[in-house]
Each structure stands twice: as C-alpha cells, then as structure tokens.
Amino acid sequence: MNTQHPLKEIIFNKRMLICIFTGFSSGLPLYILISLLPAWLRSEGVNLKAIGLFALISLPFTWKFMWAPLFDRYALPMGRRRGWLMVTQIALLLSIPAFGYLHAQLDIWTIAYLASIVAFFSASQDIVLDAYRREILPDIELGLGNVVHVNAYKIAGLVPGSLSLILADHLPWSSVFLITALFMLPGIVMTLLVKEPLLKQGTPKTLREAVVEPFHEFISRNGLNAAFTILAFIFLYKLGDSMATALATPFYLDMGFSKTEIGLIAKNAGLWSSVAGGILGGLWMIKLGINRALWLFGAVQMIAILGFAWLAVAGHDLWVLGAVIGFEAFGVGLGTAAFVAYIAQTTHPLYTATQFALFTSLAAVPRTVANAGTGYMVENLGWFNFYILCFILAIPGMLLLIKIAPWNTIKENEKAL
C-alpha cells in the first residue's frame, strides 16, 4: 500500500462511512439470533440442549452461496445491489418483532421456523452487503474498509446483547424485540441514499454463467489442491472462537450474572476493546500485510478463548468478567479483521456476490453445524473443559497458515491493501 496517502483521507471518507452502516446492518440480525434469542429462551426456562440446537437455524449462512448467483445475475428496480438490499432489510424489520408475541416453551417450533426466516433474510442481506462493499472499495482501502465493517458489525451486537437485555429487565419481551428491530432503520436509510456501484467488468450474461463460472474461475486461478486448502482454512480459522462464543450469554447466566450485569459489563467491556482491536488491526495490516496479520492476530484470538476457561473457574466475579470479555473482543476483533480482509482479496470482481458468499458460508459452518452440539458438550464436559476443547480446535486453522499465508510472503497482502 502507498503509505504516503494521508491516513486521514483513507479513514475519513464517504466509503468508510458506508462501511459503518453495512457492518451495523449485517451484524444486528445475526446477533439477535446468536445472543438475544438464546438469552430469551434461557431466561424463560428452555434447556441448554434445545438452545444449542437452535444454532441450526443459522444454516442459511452456511448455504447462502447457493442463491447468491441470483444477486449477481438479476437486478431490481432500485439496482442490482440497492434493490435486493431494500427487500431483505424491510423483511427483517417486519419479521424480528414477531418473536415477542410467542411463548418461549409452548411455541418453540414456531420460534424455530421464525428464526429460520430471519436467518434467511439476514444471510441474503449479507450476500448483497458484502458484494456492495467489495465493489465500492478501491484496493488501497480494502483492508481498512473491512476493518470498519467488522467493527460496526460487532458494535451492532451491543444492541441485542446489551441494550435489549437491559430493557428485558424492565419491559415485556414484545417491546424488547420491537425496539431491537427498529435498529434496522439506519440500514434502510443508507440503502435509500447511496448510489449503485459502477460495474467495470459487466455482469454474468446468464444464470448458468452466474452459477458455474465463480467456482470455475476460483479453481482455475488457484489450482485444485490450493483451492481446497484455501476452503479448508476458511472453515477452520474461526472454528474454536465461534464455538467458544456460541453459548456465551447462557454461560454468563449460569455463572450467576444477572441480565443487567451482562448488558452493562460483559457487553460494554468489549466495546472499546473491539473498536481498538479492529482499528489497530487495520493499521497494523498496512505494515504487516494480511499474511503476517493472520498469524499474529490468530494467535491472540486463540489465547482469548482461554479467558472463558478462567471465568469458568473464577465464577461470579465482575472484574474477571470485564477483563475476559475485553480481551476476547480485542483478540477476535484483530483476527476477524485480518480474516475478512483475506476473504475479500480472494474474490474476483465479476463474481463478487457468489464467491464472497461461498467463502463466508464456509466460515459460518462452525457457527451452525458445529455449534449445534455445544449444548451437549457443555452438559458432558462442563464449562471449563468445553473451553479448553475450543482452544484445541483452533490449532488446525493456524497450522494451515503455513500453506495459505507463509510468514515471509507479502505479495498478496500488498495487492489487497
């Protein structure tokens, strides 16, 4: 990257502002599913095994590459990106409040169906947001743009993971879900105000081209063996971290923390740590390159998992809770920033939506299929041993960096940043 570009011009521009909104809009519905929904179910007496199985409702995030070609091929009246964004965002705005009118135990299957619908529209929104962000960011801003997106994504988690939990101690759940859903409005306003990206390489001419060519191009560009190694890395890099945070809110509740304590301390302790991790990660990536960042940030991300094991031993200690969550947010913020930047630079501009969806779908597999069994693991292993297992499962993804991102190879990083 040309480091002579003033940092102020790189960070403070319209594209970075848009990335704030894309990240917030993308993170809100997902955190409703993985943070607020489990907290609601647990507080209403639903057992951990059932809550763990609810991870399966996120399967659309795993399979979204199957319908992503539709978003590359077809355009709606507002445009290929803005039109689909408006459809998915309005659908989320209307469907999220419906949770509040269901009974956690009596309507458990209806809740599962509704959660699947929310997951589908959330995954669809992610497809379009990722493609839109990749298309508006020049290469020089790709790393920092994704950092801004990731930071806003995590900050969005403070709404269902903090504000909504605090409100739940004072308001009925129907009001909580309605208020939470209204935070989709900033994303809708963004969609109305932004312009459709200019296409330099055209669009797929047929649906078949939109479906087949993204995969053919990826394999042709990298070779079959290297392509499968890249896909394995994308699957494994966030496995341990994803499993460790799958039941975070029920874990805090089982440690004796109240919903207000979780909202005020556990979530907000990670706010500035998350922002610092993301921003510093973006700045350090300019110097390090994406390859070395994946190594260093991934190591910090692994160590952060052990913090949960420490908390499992310490029990109800607010200082330990704040320290653990703060470090976890910092470490995962670093790791996610490098990971998303790596995924973005691996896509081809002509098939942005489909390839980005394929890579992020693989990254979402641990959060869906693997995390579905976390409730059973905790029941059999206990919280401490469960988090040690999560730490061990993070090792294979780090080992693949030897092939994917050799320490002394920075050519690909310079291309991305």
VEXDREN-2710 file (C-alpha; in Angstrom, 1 decimal):
% VEXDREN-2710
k/r/px/py/pz
1/MET/0.0/0.0/0.0
2/ASN/1.2/3.5/-0.7
3/THR/1.8/4.7/2.9
4/GLN/2.2/8.3/1.6
5/HIS/-1.6/8.6/1.4
6/PRO/-2.6/10.6/4.4
7/LEU/-4.2/8.2/6.9
8/LYS/-7.0/10.8/7.5
9/GLU/-8.0/10.6/3.8
10/ILE/-8.1/6.8/3.9
11/ILE/-10.2/6.5/7.1
12/PHE/-12.5/9.6/6.9
13/ASN/-14.3/9.4/3.6
14/LYS/-17.8/8.5/2.4
15/ARG/-16.9/4.9/1.6
16/MET/-15.8/4.3/5.2
17/LEU/-19.0/5.9/6.5
18/ILE/-20.9/3.5/4.3
19/CYS/-18.9/0.6/5.7
20/ILE/-20.1/1.6/9.2
21/PHE/-23.7/1.2/8.0
22/THR/-23.1/-2.1/6.2
23/GLY/-21.4/-3.6/9.2
24/PHE/-24.2/-2.5/11.6
25/SER/-27.0/-3.7/9.3
26/SER/-25.2/-7.0/8.8
27/GLY/-24.4/-7.6/12.5
28/LEU/-27.8/-6.7/14.1
29/PRO/-30.0/-9.6/12.9
30/LEU/-27.2/-12.2/13.4
31/TYR/-26.6/-11.1/17.0
32/ILE/-30.4/-11.2/17.6
33/LEU/-30.2/-14.9/16.6
34/ILE/-27.0/-15.8/18.5
35/SER/-27.2/-13.5/21.5
36/LEU/-30.7/-12.2/22.3
37/LEU/-32.7/-15.3/21.2
38/PRO/-30.6/-17.7/23.5
39/ALA/-30.9/-15.2/26.4
40/TRP/-34.7/-15.0/26.0
41/LEU/-35.0/-18.8/25.7
42/ARG/-32.7/-19.5/28.7
43/SER/-34.5/-16.9/30.9
44/GLU/-37.8/-18.5/30.1
45/GLY/-36.6/-21.9/31.2
46/VAL/-35.6/-23.6/27.9
47/ASN/-32.8/-26.1/28.5
48/LEU/-29.3/-25.8/27.1
49/LYS/-29.5/-28.7/24.8
50/ALA/-32.5/-27.1/23.0
51/ILE/-30.8/-23.7/22.9
52/GLY/-27.6/-25.3/21.4
53/LEU/-29.7/-27.0/18.7
54/PHE/-31.0/-23.6/17.7
55/ALA/-27.7/-23.0/16.1
56/LEU/-29.0/-25.0/13.2
57/ILE/-31.4/-22.1/12.4
58/SER/-28.3/-20.3/11.0
59/LEU/-27.9/-22.9/8.2
60/PRO/-28.8/-20.2/5.6
61/PHE/-25.5/-18.5/6.5
62/THR/-23.8/-21.8/5.5
63/TRP/-25.8/-22.3/2.3
64/LYS/-26.2/-18.8/1.1
65/PHE/-23.8/-19.3/-1.8
66/MET/-26.5/-21.5/-3.4
67/TRP/-28.8/-18.5/-4.1
68/ALA/-26.0/-15.8/-4.2
69/PRO/-25.8/-16.1/-8.1
70/LEU/-29.3/-14.6/-8.3
71/PHE/-28.0/-11.4/-6.8
72/ASP/-25.1/-11.3/-9.3
73/ARG/-27.4/-12.1/-12.3
74/TYR/-30.7/-10.2/-11.7
75/ALA/-31.4/-6.6/-10.8
76/LEU/-34.5/-5.0/-9.2
77/PRO/-35.8/-1.5/-10.0
78/MET/-33.5/0.2/-7.4
79/GLY/-30.5/-1.6/-8.9
80/ARG/-28.7/-4.9/-8.6
81/ARG/-27.4/-4.2/-5.1
82/ARG/-29.7/-1.5/-3.7
83/GLY/-32.9/-3.2/-4.8
84/TRP/-32.0/-6.5/-3.1
85/LEU/-30.8/-4.7/0.0
86/MET/-34.2/-2.9/0.3
87/VAL/-36.1/-6.2/0.1
88/THR/-34.1/-8.0/2.7
89/GLN/-33.9/-5.1/5.1
90/ILE/-37.6/-4.5/5.1
91/ALA/-38.3/-8.2/5.6
92/LEU/-36.0/-8.2/8.6
93/LEU/-37.7/-5.1/10.0
94/LEU/-41.1/-6.8/9.8
95/SER/-40.2/-10.3/11.0
96/ILE/-38.0/-9.7/14.0
97/PRO/-40.7/-8.2/16.2
98/ALA/-42.8/-11.3/15.8
99/PHE/-40.6/-13.2/18.3
100/GLY/-42.1/-11.1/21.1
101/TYR/-45.6/-12.4/20.6
102/LEU/-44.6/-16.1/21.0
103/HIS/-44.3/-18.2/24.2
104/ALA/-40.7/-19.5/24.6
105/GLN/-41.7/-23.0/25.7
106/LEU/-45.2/-23.5/24.2
107/ASP/-44.2/-22.1/20.7
108/ILE/-40.7/-23.5/20.5
109/TRP/-41.2/-24.9/16.9
110/THR/-42.9/-21.7/15.7
111/ILE/-39.9/-19.8/17.1
112/ALA/-37.6/-22.1/15.2
113/TYR/-39.4/-21.5/12.0
114/LEU/-39.4/-17.7/12.5
115/ALA/-35.8/-17.8/13.4
116/SER/-35.0/-19.6/10.2
117/ILE/-36.9/-16.9/8.2
118/VAL/-34.9/-14.2/9.9
119/ALA/-31.7/-16.1/9.3
120/PHE/-32.6/-16.5/5.6
121/PHE/-33.2/-12.7/5.1
122/SER/-30.1/-11.9/7.2
123/ALA/-27.9/-14.2/5.1
124/SER/-29.4/-12.7/1.9
125/GLN/-28.7/-9.2/3.2
126/ASP/-25.1/-10.2/3.9
127/ILE/-24.6/-11.5/0.4
128/VAL/-25.6/-8.2/-1.1
129/LEU/-23.8/-6.1/1.6
130/ASP/-20.5/-8.0/1.1
131/ALA/-20.7/-7.6/-2.7
132/TYR/-21.6/-3.9/-2.5
133/ARG/-18.8/-3.2/-0.1
134/ARG/-16.2/-5.1/-2.2
135/GLU/-17.4/-3.2/-5.3
136/ILE/-17.2/0.4/-3.9
137/LEU/-13.8/0.0/-2.1
138/PRO/-10.7/0.5/-4.2
139/ASP/-7.8/-1.9/-3.4
140/ILE/-6.0/0.7/-1.3
141/GLU/-9.0/0.9/1.1
142/LEU/-9.9/-2.7/1.1
143/GLY/-8.2/-3.7/4.4
144/LEU/-9.4/-0.7/6.4
145/GLY/-12.8/-0.7/4.8
146/ASN/-13.3/-4.3/6.0
147/VAL/-12.0/-3.3/9.5
148/VAL/-14.6/-0.6/9.7
149/HIS/-17.3/-3.0/8.6
150/VAL/-16.2/-5.6/11.2
151/ASN/-16.1/-3.0/14.0
152/ALA/-19.6/-1.8/13.2
153/TYR/-20.7/-5.4/12.9
154/LYS/-19.5/-6.1/16.5
155/ILE/-20.9/-2.8/17.8
156/ALA/-24.3/-3.8/16.4
157/GLY/-24.1/-6.8/18.7
158/LEU/-24.3/-4.4/21.7
159/VAL/-27.9/-3.7/20.8
160/PRO/-29.4/-7.2/21.2
161/GLY/-26.5/-8.3/23.5
162/SER/-26.6/-5.3/25.9
163/LEU/-29.4/-2.7/25.4
164/SER/-32.1/-5.3/24.7
165/LEU/-31.0/-7.4/27.8
166/ILE/-31.2/-4.3/30.0
167/LEU/-34.6/-3.5/28.5
168/ALA/-35.8/-7.1/29.2
169/ASP/-35.4/-6.5/32.9
170/HIS/-38.0/-3.6/32.7
171/LEU/-40.2/-4.2/29.6
172/PRO/-42.1/-7.2/28.2
173/TRP/-40.3/-9.2/25.5
174/SER/-42.7/-8.0/22.8
175/SER/-41.5/-4.4/23.4
176/VAL/-37.8/-5.6/23.5
177/PHE/-38.0/-7.3/20.1
178/LEU/-39.9/-4.4/18.6
179/ILE/-37.3/-1.8/19.8
180/THR/-34.5/-4.1/18.7
181/ALA/-36.0/-4.4/15.2
182/LEU/-36.2/-0.6/14.8
183/PHE/-32.4/-0.5/14.7
184/MET/-32.7/-1.9/11.1
185/LEU/-33.9/1.6/10.1
186/PRO/-30.4/3.2/9.7
187/GLY/-29.5/0.5/7.2
188/ILE/-32.7/1.2/5.2
189/VAL/-31.9/4.9/5.1
190/MET/-28.4/4.1/3.9
191/THR/-29.8/2.0/1.1
192/LEU/-32.0/4.9/0.0
193/LEU/-29.2/7.4/0.0
194/VAL/-26.2/5.5/-1.5
195/LYS/-25.6/5.1/-5.2
196/GLU/-25.4/1.9/-7.2
197/PRO/-21.8/0.7/-7.8
198/LEU/-20.4/1.3/-11.2
199/LEU/-19.6/-2.0/-12.9
200/LYS/-16.3/-2.1/-14.7
201/GLN/-16.4/-5.7/-15.9
202/GLY/-20.1/-6.2/-16.6
203/THR/-22.4/-8.8/-15.1
204/PRO/-23.0/-12.5/-15.8
205/LYS/-25.0/-12.8/-19.0
206/THR/-27.0/-15.9/-18.0
207/LEU/-28.0/-17.6/-14.7
208/ARG/-25.8/-20.6/-15.7
209/GLU/-22.8/-18.3/-16.0
210/ALA/-23.6/-16.7/-12.7
211/VAL/-23.8/-20.2/-11.0
212/VAL/-20.9/-22.1/-12.7
213/GLU/-18.2/-19.5/-13.5
214/PRO/-17.5/-18.3/-10.0
215/PHE/-16.4/-21.8/-9.0
216/HIS/-14.6/-22.4/-12.2
217/GLU/-12.7/-19.2/-12.0
218/PHE/-11.7/-19.8/-8.4
219/ILE/-10.3/-23.2/-9.1
220/SER/-8.6/-22.2/-12.4
221/ARG/-6.9/-19.2/-10.7
222/ASN/-5.5/-21.2/-7.7
223/GLY/-5.4/-24.8/-8.9
224/LEU/-7.4/-27.7/-7.4
225/ASN/-5.2/-28.5/-4.5
226/ALA/-4.6/-24.9/-3.5
227/ALA/-8.3/-24.1/-3.8
228/PHE/-9.3/-26.9/-1.4
229/THR/-6.6/-25.8/1.0
230/ILE/-8.0/-22.3/1.0
231/LEU/-11.5/-23.5/1.6
232/ALA/-10.3/-25.7/4.5
233/PHE/-8.5/-22.7/6.0
234/ILE/-11.6/-20.6/5.8
235/PHE/-13.6/-23.3/7.5
236/LEU/-11.2/-23.9/10.3
237/TYR/-9.7/-20.4/11.2
238/LYS/-12.6/-19.3/13.3
239/LEU/-13.8/-22.7/14.5
240/GLY/-12.5/-22.5/18.0
241/ASP/-13.6/-18.9/18.5
242/SER/-17.0/-19.5/17.1
243/MET/-17.7/-22.5/19.3
244/ALA/-16.4/-20.6/22.4
245/THR/-18.9/-17.8/21.9
246/ALA/-21.8/-19.9/20.8
247/LEU/-23.3/-20.1/24.3
248/ALA/-21.6/-17.1/25.8
249/THR/-24.8/-15.5/27.2
250/PRO/-26.2/-18.7/28.7
251/PHE/-22.6/-19.2/30.2
252/TYR/-22.7/-15.8/31.9
253/LEU/-26.2/-16.6/33.2
254/ASP/-25.0/-19.9/34.6
255/MET/-22.1/-18.1/36.3
256/GLY/-24.7/-16.2/38.2
257/PHE/-24.6/-12.9/36.4
258/SER/-27.9/-11.0/36.0
259/LYS/-29.1/-9.8/32.6
260/THR/-28.3/-6.2/33.6
261/GLU/-24.8/-7.2/34.7
262/ILE/-24.3/-8.9/31.3
263/GLY/-25.7/-6.0/29.5
264/LEU/-23.7/-3.3/31.3
265/ILE/-20.4/-5.1/32.0
266/ALA/-19.9/-8.2/29.7
267/LYS/-21.0/-6.5/26.5
268/ASN/-19.8/-2.9/27.1
269/ALA/-16.4/-4.1/28.4
270/GLY/-15.8/-5.4/24.9
271/LEU/-16.9/-2.2/23.1
272/TRP/-13.7/-0.1/23.1
273/SER/-11.6/-3.3/23.1
274/SER/-13.4/-4.4/19.9
275/VAL/-13.0/-0.9/18.3
276/ALA/-9.3/-0.8/19.3
277/GLY/-8.7/-4.3/18.0
278/GLY/-10.3/-3.6/14.7
279/ILE/-8.8/-0.2/14.1
280/LEU/-5.3/-1.2/15.3
281/GLY/-5.7/-4.4/13.2
282/GLY/-6.4/-2.3/10.1
283/LEU/-3.4/0.0/10.8
284/TRP/-1.1/-2.9/11.6
285/MET/-2.1/-4.7/8.5
286/ILE/-0.8/-1.8/6.4
287/LYS/2.7/-2.5/7.9
288/LEU/2.4/-6.3/8.4
289/GLY/0.4/-7.3/5.3
290/ILE/-2.6/-9.7/5.6
291/ASN/-0.4/-12.9/5.8
292/ARG/1.5/-11.9/8.9
293/ALA/-1.6/-10.4/10.4
294/LEU/-3.4/-13.7/10.1
295/TRP/-0.6/-15.3/12.1
296/LEU/-0.3/-12.7/14.9
297/PHE/-3.9/-11.9/15.2
298/GLY/-4.9/-15.5/15.1
299/ALA/-2.6/-16.3/18.0
300/VAL/-4.2/-13.5/20.1
301/GLN/-7.6/-14.8/19.1
302/MET/-6.7/-18.3/20.4
303/ILE/-5.4/-17.1/23.7
304/ALA/-8.6/-15.1/24.2
305/ILE/-10.5/-18.4/24.3
306/LEU/-8.7/-19.4/27.4
307/GLY/-10.2/-16.4/29.2
308/PHE/-13.5/-18.2/29.2
309/ALA/-12.0/-21.1/30.9
310/TRP/-10.6/-18.7/33.5
311/LEU/-14.0/-17.2/34.1
312/ALA/-15.5/-20.7/34.5
313/VAL/-13.1/-21.2/37.4
314/ALA/-13.5/-17.7/38.9
315/GLY/-17.3/-17.8/38.8
316/HIS/-19.3/-14.6/39.6
317/ASP/-16.5/-12.0/39.6
318/LEU/-17.3/-8.8/37.8
319/TRP/-13.7/-7.8/37.3
320/VAL/-12.8/-11.1/35.8
321/LEU/-15.8/-10.9/33.6
322/GLY/-14.8/-7.5/32.3
323/ALA/-11.2/-8.5/31.7
324/VAL/-12.1/-11.7/29.9
325/ILE/-14.7/-10.1/27.6
326/GLY/-12.4/-7.1/26.9
327/PHE/-9.5/-9.3/25.9
328/GLU/-11.8/-11.6/23.9
329/ALA/-13.2/-8.7/22.0
330/PHE/-9.8/-7.3/21.3
331/GLY/-8.4/-10.6/20.1
332/VAL/-11.3/-11.6/18.0
333/GLY/-11.5/-8.1/16.6
334/LEU/-7.9/-8.5/15.4
335/GLY/-8.5/-12.0/14.0
336/THR/-11.7/-11.1/12.2
337/ALA/-10.3/-8.0/10.6
338/ALA/-7.5/-10.0/9.0
339/PHE/-9.8/-12.9/8.1
340/VAL/-12.4/-10.7/6.4
341/ALA/-9.7/-8.8/4.5
342/TYR/-8.2/-12.1/3.3
343/ILE/-11.6/-13.3/2.1
344/ALA/-12.3/-10.0/0.3
345/GLN/-9.0/-10.1/-1.6
346/THR/-9.6/-13.7/-2.7
347/THR/-12.8/-12.8/-4.6
348/HIS/-13.0/-11.9/-8.4
349/PRO/-14.8/-8.6/-9.2
350/LEU/-17.1/-10.2/-11.7
351/TYR/-18.5/-12.8/-9.3
352/THR/-18.2/-10.9/-6.1
353/ALA/-21.6/-11.9/-4.5
354/THR/-21.2/-15.6/-5.2
355/GLN/-17.6/-16.1/-4.3
356/PHE/-17.8/-13.9/-1.2
357/ALA/-20.9/-15.8/-0.2
358/LEU/-19.1/-19.1/-0.7
359/PHE/-16.2/-18.1/1.5
360/THR/-18.3/-16.6/4.2
361/SER/-20.7/-19.6/4.1
362/LEU/-17.8/-21.9/4.9
363/ALA/-16.7/-19.6/7.7
364/ALA/-20.3/-19.8/9.1
365/VAL/-20.4/-23.6/9.2
366/PRO/-18.9/-23.8/12.7
367/ARG/-21.5/-21.3/13.9
368/THR/-24.3/-23.5/12.6
369/VAL/-23.5/-27.3/12.3
370/ALA/-20.6/-27.4/14.8
371/ASN/-22.2/-25.1/17.3
372/ALA/-25.4/-27.1/17.4
373/GLY/-23.6/-29.7/19.6
374/THR/-22.1/-27.2/22.0
375/GLY/-25.0/-27.6/24.5
376/TYR/-24.4/-31.3/24.6
377/MET/-20.7/-30.7/25.0
378/VAL/-21.2/-28.4/28.0
379/GLU/-23.6/-30.9/29.6
380/ASN/-21.0/-33.6/29.4
381/LEU/-17.7/-31.7/29.8
382/GLY/-18.6/-28.8/31.9
383/TRP/-17.8/-25.2/31.0
384/PHE/-14.1/-25.3/31.8
385/ASN/-13.3/-28.4/29.7
386/PHE/-15.5/-27.2/26.9
387/TYR/-13.4/-24.0/26.5
388/ILE/-10.2/-26.0/26.6
389/LEU/-11.6/-28.1/23.8
390/CYS/-12.4/-24.9/21.8
391/PHE/-8.8/-23.8/22.2
392/ILE/-7.5/-27.1/20.9
393/LEU/-9.9/-26.9/17.9
394/ALA/-8.4/-23.5/17.0
395/ILE/-5.0/-25.1/16.3
396/PRO/-5.6/-26.7/12.9
397/GLY/-6.7/-23.4/11.2
398/MET/-3.4/-21.8/12.5
399/LEU/-1.4/-24.7/11.1
400/LEU/-2.9/-24.2/7.6
401/LEU/-1.3/-20.7/7.5
402/ILE/1.9/-22.5/6.6
403/LYS/0.4/-23.2/3.2
404/ILE/-2.2/-20.3/2.9
405/ALA/-0.2/-17.4/4.2
406/PRO/3.6/-18.0/4.6
407/TRP/5.1/-15.5/7.0
408/ASN/7.6/-14.1/4.5
409/THR/5.2/-13.8/1.6
410/ILE/3.5/-10.4/1.4
411/LYS/2.8/-10.0/-2.3
412/GLU/-0.8/-11.0/-1.9
413/ASN/-1.1/-8.6/1.1
414/GLU/0.1/-5.7/-0.9
415/LYS/-2.4/-6.5/-3.6
416/ALA/-5.2/-6.4/-1.0
417/LEU/-4.1/-3.4/1.0
END
